[in-house]
């Protein structure tokens, strides 16, 4: 598969020039399994790859490590007879876009890294935000996904799936359109194929899309329908609440028959807004416009006179639930931004690790022989 078919362009070539001068080769990460990445573009077959020792030493945070969709520079000192072994990743190229969520502080604690963020998908052009038109339909969750998409610099497209078993589909389409001004909204059935062709205009050869949504919305069924074969496992949702089980266990990039690239992801019910100040303005542009109309620029939308948001609430122009959702995400985003810069935290942790190692060595040199 050519690099161009994987989304390589002149911009990437320019970015890669210093690595090419060092004799390294480009490849794209199509899957990640714990510490091993699967890289495409370095030969006729996908190849496992691991980061170099220098990469691991220089990494400050979990988000520095390869993610699905990343372009990487690979060492070329291995011979063809070594191809059964893992390739070595020397660097990850700067990401154009990235879907991120907060990572567990324990995710890489064993190797002394700051677990700042988890990169769900990198270098994505379009995000298909999938919701099921069944009993698990959740408008507030869609607002969250929209905020994260806008914050990631990715163009969102809302996909309302399961039109074949829809519960009040028209009312739900209208509800979604009310919170997503200007965002394309498609209603389809991945299971029956009804209106699946509506996705074609967004699936452009060489462009990368990601499928996001909670478990049970039909993401894997949608991916299988677009691939034309059952590559991803699927499972039925629970009858009592229409919630699904995780059937996709890892993120993976697929090449569709028409040349478009698609990243499938496991179900994500909890997606914390990471650094989404601009994303909130995009997802809640109606509230941002109202706030700009308040008499005072620092209006807290409480008891201040001339508050356009309170006026909109009183008239019914603004739904209380939407304002509550906005304030919740705003607090969440502010909490993330108040944290100390993660790289500075990691550098400080590394500095103290070096100090402790030096102290341990000094103690061993002084008392080690006596203890033996």
Phi, psi and omega in degrees: 000130183287158177297322180299322179293339178269001179106006179292139178215185182300325179297316178294321180299319179295316179298325185278348187311313180298326179287322177297320179297334179272005178084016180266161183242148179273153173204163179242136180283121181253348176196156177226127177236100183054247184270357185249129175261149172255121187245138178243149177107003181248015181163188182289343183230156172298149185224137175291149181212147177232155180287152180287165177298321179295318178302311182297322180293320184279341182296135180257333186215163181299328182289351176285339186281158183301142175232163179299130182101345180292148166263134184232158174257128184249140176294150184239020183274004177272142178276170180299330180289347179268005188295338177289340179273166181289140172288167183243122179272119180270330184199156170253127180292148178306134184280139174282317177219160178201131170272125184231154168216161181298140180257155175294137180298342182266358189298327177225026182300330183294337180251014172075024180259151174281123178273082186275306183215155172252124177275115182283317180203141183241153176055051182258141178264319184228140175246118173274110180267106190261131174229146179268138178273052179232205186286352180263012179298132186216109183291321181295325177295322179294323176300320179297313180298320178297317180299317180293321179297312180297320179294332182278352182078021183251144178281120180274145171227122182272130179243113176265104186267168178071039177297339181288339177235026187300142173253106179056056186300318183296317180296323180288324175298317179296322179296318179292319180297334179287341180249001186223058181301128177083354180268130177300136179235119181249137175247125185204176174232111178293331182289316182266343182087001181297123179064016177298329181296344180295342179282345189303320184294341180263347182261086185258138180305131179084353178261149185250131176240158175232144178256120182235145178165166180282168180298139175094358181276352177098026181297312182293324176297321178295315179298316178300319180296321180287328178284335183081012178202158183276083180269330183253137179292146177232161179210154179286152176275165178288141182290329188285328182223006178064017177274147183257172174255156179291112175256328172272122187257352179207162178276142182209141178262129179244148171262119181280159182308325181276359179102351176287157180247137186224129177257122175265146183228153173297160179299135181236104179274325180249113180232099182289139178286119181251111177057047189256035179304307179292328180295325178295320179296326179286318182282334181236051183297331178294318179290321178298320179293319179296316181299326179291342181267356179296151182299321182252135183294335179257027182302131178268002177060037178247268182251003183295141176289151177073026180278115182290331180289317177296323178297318180293324176295316182295325182276348183089001179294326180244128180282133180304320181298325179290320178295319178298319178298316179300313182294324178296313180291327178296316178297319180298315180295318179296323179298317179296316183290337179284343180295150176296146179311122186300326182289326176294321177299315182295321179296320178294319179298319180295320180298315180290329176297318178296318179298316181294322179296318179296320179294319179298319180296319180297318179295319181294318179297325184276320187243353186303313183294323180296322182289330178292000000 
